[in-house]
Amino acid sequence: MAELKLFPIGIQDFERLRKDGCYYVDKTDLVYKMTHTNNYYFLSRPRRFGKSLLISTLRDYFLGKKELFEGLAIEKLEKEWKKYPVFHLSFAGNKFTDLKSLQ
């Protein structure tokens, strides 16, 4: 009997999603396209539409975590898997309604 996969409800971290074996709609071909063109992108989506997961996916891609992308479209597209320094800030979980909470 095949093992059931979980739906990644509330999971916003690409590495955790992949290591936990959750369902994942593979859009890594779009990640590859975004990172290999000279275009600017404005990523505007409603709440709970995967913005944090996309940023997490980009972070892991730029960190060169090839093993997380096994079986996904980008695995066949990317040939070099370079590692880049990544500075990742997350504003999730806070409201930042005043200067003190932002600091």
KAZI-V129071 format. One record per residue. N is the residue number from 0. SS is DSSP state (H for helix, E for strand, C for the rest). PHI is phi in degrees with one decimal (999 if undefined). OMEGA is omega in whole degrees, 0 to 359 (* if undefined). Layout:
n->{N,N}
ss->{SS,SS}
phi->{PHI,PHI}
omega->{OMEGA,OMEGA}
//
This chain:
n->{0,1,2,3,4,5,6,7,8,9,10,11,12,13,14,15,16,17,18,19,20,21,22,23,24,25,26,27,28,29,30,31,32,33,34,35,36,37,38,39,40,41,42,43,44,45,46,47,48,49,50,51,52,53,54,55,56,57,58,59,60,61,62,63,64,65,66,67,68,69,70,71,72,73,74,75,76,77,78,79,80,81,82,83,84,85,86,87,88,89,90,91,92,93,94,95,96,97,98,99,100,101,102}
ss->{C,C,C,C,C,C,C,C,C,C,C,C,C,H,H,H,H,H,H,C,C,C,C,C,C,C,C,H,H,H,H,H,H,H,H,C,C,C,C,C,C,C,C,C,C,C,C,C,C,C,H,H,H,H,H,H,H,H,H,H,H,H,C,C,C,H,H,H,H,C,C,C,H,H,H,H,H,C,C,C,C,C,C,C,C,C,C,C,C,C,C,C,C,C,C,C,C,C,H,H,H,H,C}
phi->{999,-72.0,-74.3,-77.2,-88.1,-95.8,-82.2,-82.6,-67.6,81.6,-88.7,-116.1,-114.1,-59.9,-61.3,-63.4,-59.0,-71.7,-70.6,-82.3,70.2,-78.7,-60.9,-148.2,-81.4,-72.9,-119.5,-69.0,-64.0,-71.7,-61.2,-61.0,-61.8,-60.8,-87.6,-122.0,-124.7,-99.0,-99.3,-98.0,-127.6,-110.5,-98.6,-114.0,-141.9,-67.1,-56.2,65.8,-111.7,90.3,-63.6,-65.0,-65.4,-63.2,-63.9,-63.8,-64.2,-61.4,-58.6,-66.9,-64.8,-70.4,-79.2,74.6,-80.8,-54.8,-62.0,-73.3,-103.1,-62.0,85.0,-102.6,-56.9,-66.1,-59.8,-84.0,-85.9,-82.8,-108.5,-102.4,48.1,-74.3,-103.8,-122.1,-68.7,-126.6,-112.8,-117.0,-108.3,-119.7,-103.2,-68.3,89.0,-126.5,-99.6,49.8,-84.5,-147.4,-61.5,-62.0,-68.8,-71.0,-67.1}
omega->{181,178,179,176,178,170,186,182,179,180,182,183,184,181,179,180,182,182,178,178,180,172,178,176,187,175,184,173,177,175,178,180,179,186,181,174,180,181,173,179,173,185,181,178,176,176,175,180,170,179,181,178,178,179,177,177,177,179,182,176,180,174,176,182,185,184,180,185,179,179,179,185,184,179,180,183,184,181,188,181,177,175,179,173,182,175,187,175,177,176,180,174,178,181,179,181,176,184,182,180,177,180,*}
//
